[in-house]
Amino acid sequence: MKLAACINHVPDTATRINIAADGKTIDRTGVTYIIGPYDEFALEECLRLKEKNGGDVTAISLGGDTHKETLRKALAMGADKAVLLKDDNARDSFAVARALADYLKEISPDVVFFGKQSVDYDDGAVGVMVAEMLGMPSVSVCVKLEIANGKVTAEREIEGGREVVEATLPAVFTAQKGLNEPRYPSLKGIMGAKSKPIEERPASVVAGKTELIKMEKPPAKAGGKIVGTDASAVPELVRLLHEEAKVI
């Protein structure tokens, strides 16, 4: 079975983000980058499918040289191959999806996994866009997956419950938290990953569909107000909620 995990190199969710002077990008000074948290679930599921069914796992990332750090972690976790689709320019979801789809079409994987969304731009579109471009069925926000004899049974999260769907391979999936528990790279895996090659190739040139005009931080939250400490404060609290906050 040929498995592909598309992973992203994103700022650590605990990192304080500042906007760069151009107003369109983030200031990378002091920012720690990690593999996308949902992408870890995607990669782990590919590794488990390999262990169960045999095959090989290719980790793919689109970006600049800094993405090699994330690809090294994928190799340390157990990926057989790492591919960097090189492009230092910013891309929108469509341009990212098109470049990934172009490469995936070349290698013809049976299973393609993405995280359900990226935690930098909070985008959840790339995985399903790639599926559409490849003409493959897709199942998003997967929390359980079973593959047998080329047939897939998957559970996905929906509002208020779960939905069970069936599909045939090849197919594209996006991973939700709860699908698995990602493994920690072993010392042997970390040391081995240092010497494994990362294949580099230029990402296909694609015009985006959107343009980023401006980035700005949300306004700072106003300070809280204490109107009392017992039941006598209720009338004043109701008045403020009605007249100032206008929520009732």
N, C-alpha and C positions, 0 to 999 in steps of 0.2 A: 504494500500500500504506500502510495506516495502522498506525503502530508506536507502542507505549507502553513507556516504561522507568520502572519504579517504583524510586525511589532513596531511600536513608536518610541522615540526617545523624547521624554517629556520632563518638565520641571517637577521636582519632588513636591508633593502636595503640602509639605510642611514649610516650603521655601517662601519667603516674602517676595512678592513680585513687584517690580517697579517698571514703569513705562520709559522706554528710551527717548532720547531727545527728538527723534523724528516723529514721535507720536503714533507710530504704526507698528512698532515692534517692542518686545520686552528688553529691558536692560539685563544682559546675561552676567553682569558682574556679581560674583558670589553665589550664583544660582547653581544648585546641585541638580543633576539630571538622573533620571532612572528609567527603567523600562515601564511603559504604561501599566498601571495596576491591573486593568482588565485584560491587557495583552498577556500578562503572566498566566492568567487562567487559560487563555487561548493556547499558549505554548505548552503548558502542562498537559492539556487535553490531548494535544498532538503526540506528546511523549508517551502518554498512557496508551493511546491507540496503537502506537508503534510497538510498545511492549506486549500488547495483547495480540495484535494481528501481524506483526512484522512490518518491514518497510523502512523508510527513511524520512527524516524531518528536515525541512529547509526553513530557516528563519530569514525573513526578508524585511528590510527597512529602507525607507526612502528619505534621503537627506544628505547632510554633509559628513565630513570625517568624524565629527563628534558622535555620530550614530554607531560607530564601531564599538564604542564602550558598551552599548546595549546589546549589540550582536555578540560581543565576547561573553556577556552573561548568558545569552541564549545557548551558546556553545558549551559553556560551563555546566548548564543545566542538563545538557544531553542532546542538543540539536546536532545533526550530522553535518550540516552545511550552513553557511551564512552568506547572504548576498546583500550588498549595499547598492541600491539604485541611486547613483550619485547625482545630487542637485542641491546646490547651496541656496537656491532662490526659494522664497515663500510660494506656496501653492494653495489653492482652495481645494475643497473636497473633491470636486470633479477632476481636477488635474492630477491629484494624488491617486484617485481611483483608476483613472485611465492608464497611468504609468504602471501601476501594480497589475492591472488586468493584462496589459501588453506582455509583461514578463511572465505572468502565470499562464498565459496562453501558450507560451513557448515550452514550459515544462510539464503541462497537462497533469496537474495533481488530482488525486481522487478526493481529497479533503482539503479545504482551505479554511483556516480559522483566523478570526479577528477578535479583538476585544470589543465589547458592545459599544464602547465610545472612547474617545480620547479625552484625557483629563486636562489638556492644555486649552483647546478651544471648545471642549465639551461636545465634540461632534460625534454623532452616531450614524453618519450617513455612508461612510466609505465602504464598509463591508457589503452592505446590500447593493450599493452602486456597482461594485466589482462583480457581484453575482449577476446583475442585469447585463453588464457588458460582456460577460463570459457566456451568457445564456444558460446559467446553472440555477437550480432551485436554491433557495436560501432559507435558513431558520435563524431568527435573531433572538437575543437575550436567552440563550440556552442555559438551563440549570441541570439538565440531565441528558445523556446521549448514549445510545446503544447502536452498534453497527454489526450486522450479521448478513452474510451472503449478498452484499451490495445494497442492502436495504437499511435505512436509518429510521430509528424511532427516537424522537427528541421531545423533551419537555421544555416549554418556554414560559417565561413569566408574562402574564397579562394583568390588567387591572382587576384586583380582587381574587386572583387565583392563578392557575396554571393551565396551559393548553398543550395537549399531546398531538404531535403531527408526525406524519411519515413522509419520507422522501427517498429518492434513489441517488446513488453516487454517479458521477461526481457532484459535489454540493459545497456550498459556502455556509459557514456558521459564524455567529458572533457570541462570545462568551460573557455570561453574567456571573457576578459573585455568587458562590455556592455551587458552581459546577464541579469544583475540585479544590484541593488545597495545594497551591504550588510548592514544589520542593525547593529546598535550599541547595545551591551548588556544593558539591563535595570538594574537598581540598584537591583530590585527584582531578576532578573535572575542571577546577579553576586553573590548575597548573597546565593541564592539557590544552585548555582553550587558548592559552597564550601563544602556543606554537601553531595552532590551526589557521589556515589561510581564510581570509574573508574575500570572496569574489567581489570585485568592483566592476560596475558597468554603468554607462550613462543612462539616466532615466529618460524615457522617451519624451520628446518636447511636445507639450500640450498647452494650448491656451486655456486659461481658466474661464469660468463663467461669472465670477464675482470679483470685486475689487475692494480691498480693505481701505477704508477712508480714514478712520481714526480709531484709536484705542484710548479709553479713559477709565479711571478707577471709579467705582460707585461712590456717591457722597458719603462722608463720614456720618456715622449714626449720632443722633443728638443724645445728650445725657438723659437719663431717666428722671422721673419725678415721683417722690413719695408724698402721697396726699393724706396718709394717716396710718395708724397701726391697729385699728379695731373697726367694729361694724359702723361706728359713727361716720367713717370716711366714705361709706358706700354712695351716698347721694352726690358728694363732690366728684367721686370717681366716675359715676354715670354721666354727670354733666360734662366732664372733660372728654370722655370718650365720644359723647354726642357732639359737642361744640368745637373741640380742638382736633381730636383725632379723626372725627367724622366716620367712625366705624360702626356706630349704631344710630 
